[in-house]
Amino acid sequence: MVSKESCRNEIRAAIRQLSDRCLYSAAKWAGEQLVGIEQDSSNFTPSNTRFQRGSSSIRRRFSTNESISTPQPSVGFSQPPATPLPQEDEVIDGDLYLLAKSYFDCREYRRASHVLRDQMSKKSVFLRCYALYLVLCTIQYFAGEKRKEEEMVELEGPLGKSDAINRELVSLERELSALKRTGAIDSFGLYLYGVVLKEKGNASLARASLVESVNSYPWNWSAWSELQSLCTSIEILNSLNLNNHWMKEFFLGSAYQELRMHSESLAKYEYLQDIFSFSNYIQAQTAKAQYSLREFDQVEIMFEDLLRNDPYRVEDMDLYSNVLYAKEACAALSYLAHKVFLTDKYRPESCCIVGNYYSLKGQHEKAVMYFRRALKLNKKYLSAWTLMGHEYVEMKNTSAAIDAYRRAVDVNPCDYRAWYGLGQAYEMMGMPFYALHYFRKSIFFLPNDSRLWIAMAKCYQSEQLHMLEEAIKCYKRAVNCGDTEGIALNQLAKLHQKLGRNEEAAFYFEKDLERMDAEGLEGPNMFEALVFLATHLKTNKKFDEAEVYCTRLLDYSGPEKEKAKSLLRGIRMAQTGFPSMDMEHFPL
């Protein structure tokens, strides 16, 4: 059984090795997991416990009765075969490596690569190739990337997708491939080789290289993240031949979430809580899963805890802003926007949060400005493309909305929100056949969302299509997916009524009435249901049941009350064969 102390030692060594290779994001992630492991009480000091103070909703939920007096083994983590740590081989060229790393840290990637041009140790080869790769990915430092952008504009316009490939990647791929064939490449080189193959669109070989990388060195979270982005289906995920290591559990939790398998994702994070009891990352990931399940109250509590424990955190806070936006909590969203803006206004997440704030205030032009700013910082920032599309829909600028949604699909073809946005845009343009195509795409990626089924049903109901039977099928699926707003039940009742299927209409009106009664709702839908049920039961000579609904209608005022009186007179006349003897029946 793997112990907390064993995980701690592995992560400490990994942080040093990842930092030495300038893999700073992976090193930061590892550091956050390190302090997420509950400390031995004998080692408690103010410096190593400040991240573990406070009460967290997720920590309360997954708290264990494990004693913290001595490190105890995990109840669920099986001990895999030991993964050897890579040997350091920089004795000869260590000084040159330190110089190259200094250049790298100052973002002088060309100089770093040049210093290591004659060094053949695996560590030096990796840093040289990694620096060259970053040069290739930075437009202002590399003309090839600029040419790629120009070709994109020439081929399909500023927002089109192009098959133009940065030709300079070819030489980098050739070098890494040769190193792999000769066995002169380590796990870090395999990671970089996988990234390059992914950039070139060779997903299958990229997955194989990244799997080999994480199997030989499982502590590089950047490699796991790249591998996850290539797992676009559960079949691909299950086909991966991954070694058994506790880092695999983090990977599966994140991969399940991306594949909309939220229950499985939550189960993984609950499992990891046994060792990483104070991990802010796990709490954020759990909040994301709960957000997808639309548990907004619980998500809000989790993010409040996160900000208390890590007040300068910007990561994932854009998701928190989405929750506040959905709840129309303008004051809280304003506070969050000011907080992240003061912390780091040059982060895409900060710009998206400010954009959400202006969107909630109805200032859509300002919202678009901040979403565009987020995309200048990271052109592959999916949320900004999707949210900007929403803003253009609000502004009735459907062509710009379609461009934004298409860019979101280019970034992530599995994002149901972008496909749904495209469907909405084409529906606004009166093009239901196109809208149906995109709604079907969104449902393929999220088949259990009632809102998507309702959108497709409305498309079938449009005047151009008028495919009512197909609309009925979609509304039934929406009911099965838990339509909390009751739109599907009401529409099913109306459609059956329109088609003359009164028994089916009565069934759905009754179900909708039960839902409204349970939620304490009133309004035109309730009046409509009561009138139809009273009339239908009267026609079928079920007078006692019809009178119950008529009596409820008497509680209304105005035309509704008069309608109820008229129905009651008809019922009594049908029961006795004579007109009602109410005084108002006799002329004065």
Helices and strands as residue ranges (DSSP letters): H 4-20, H 24-36, G 41-43, H 46-49, G 50-52, H 57-61, H 94-105, H 109-115, H 122-137, G 139-141, H 143-156, H 168-182, H 187-199, H 203-216, H 221-229, H 234-239, H 246-258, H 262-272, H 280-292, H 296-309, H 317-326, H 330-343, H 348-360, H 364-377, H 382-394, H 398-411, H 416-428, H 432-445, H 450-461, H 468-480, H 487-498, H 502-519, H 524-539, H 543-553, H 559-576, G 583-585
